[in-house]
Amino acid sequence: MEEQKSVGIDRILVFAILMLLGIGITMIYSASSIYAAKKYANQYYFLQNQLVCILGGLALMFITAKLNFNIYRKLAYPMLILVIISLGLIFVPGIGMRANGAQRWIRIGMLRLQPAEFAKIAIIFYLAHSLTKKSENIKSFSIGFLPHIIITGIVLAMVVIQPDLGSVVIIGAILFTLLFTAGVNKLYLFASLLAASPVIYYLIINFDYGVKRILTFLNPWQDPTGAGFQIIQSFLALGSGGLFGLGLGDGKQKLFYLPAPHTDFILSVIGEELGFIGVSFILFLFFIVVYRGFKISLEAENMFGCLLALGLTLLIGMQAVINAGVVMGLLPTKGLVLPFISYGRSAVIVSLFAMGVLLNISSRKKSW
């Protein structure tokens, strides 16, 4: 007979998260202080903003770690509706904000939010709840497959037009992984991948920056002072760091050479200042987070907890892998931050909320 038991939260996971946050705070200051002093006359500008969000995110994490994760089944649809509304507000004059050629932010009073970050987690809650609810008919095309493709497709379309192809990749990968894990007919999944291929090709070809990123990925030295400048500077940072790095604070590429040194390319700064050892340690911490997340998913007390834990783990793990791959030139630029480490207010709050829910799932395991 299967029984559920309540145990303590996963302390190893908590340790890894806190270590990543500590490294992140340190490296955000190292990477941004000179730029912040020049632009805002305050070398602590980015550090202060990130600290406020981290403290708020940690409070949220420990609160959600105490809340029974099953309550989110009732909140899945309201969360999804709010996210769809917020994605629509991006294009409302006076509320939506544009930066670096993309319309991805909304401003409400003093708050500046990136709805795509919240869309990722809302989709995970929706899919985990809906797939669990329909588990008895999961093989059915009209019940187990089609509704999830349509609903997620609406969100993906709203993210594409921002444009934010990085978030599209994350959401799409989570969708198919959760559908596969829940037991959706594999023929439907294969057919949908084939059907999506021309759409993906169309998006790449018709979004000018998408083509440029692919070409730059293949040969960044073709345009070393233009499209290839950022990744070449990343290579220089990683290469000059060597095994042990130049020393904390002694990096040179952050001195107005490497674009976005405190956000998308903060791992390049880490590689230059802390070397191969520093980068390897960070990747090891992410491995711990992902490993513990998968373990929690396998030991969850019910199907909803299993799918929810899997989705939340993929959210963090995939972003970390893609960000590291971009920085090292293994993947085209996606515009995704490194969880817990990069500067990004919406991103760190969402990540810590996700980990709080994961920690609660870890405290409620099944026993046989």
KARA-V529932 format. One line per field, one symbol per residue. psi: psi as a letter, one per 30 degrees, with the letter a starting at -180 (. if undefined). A space follows every 50 residues. Layout:
psi = ???
This chain:
psi = kklkkkllljeeeeeeeeeeeeeeeefeeeffeeeeeeeghjfgeeeeee eeeeeeeeeeefefffkjffffeffeeeeeeeeeeeeefegkkfekkkkh gkiflkkjbfkjljeeefeeeeeeeeeeeeeeegefgffkefefdeeeee eeeeeeefeefelifeeeeeeeeeeeeeeeefgkkfeeeeeeeeefeeee eeeeefjefeeeeeeeeeiffeiffcefeeeeeeeeeeeffbeflfkkfg kfffigejkhffcehffeeeeeefaeeeeeeeeeeeeeeeeeeeeeefgl fleeeeeeeeeeeeeeeeeeeeeeeeeggfllkfgkljkfelkjeeeeee eeeeeeeeeeeffilkl.
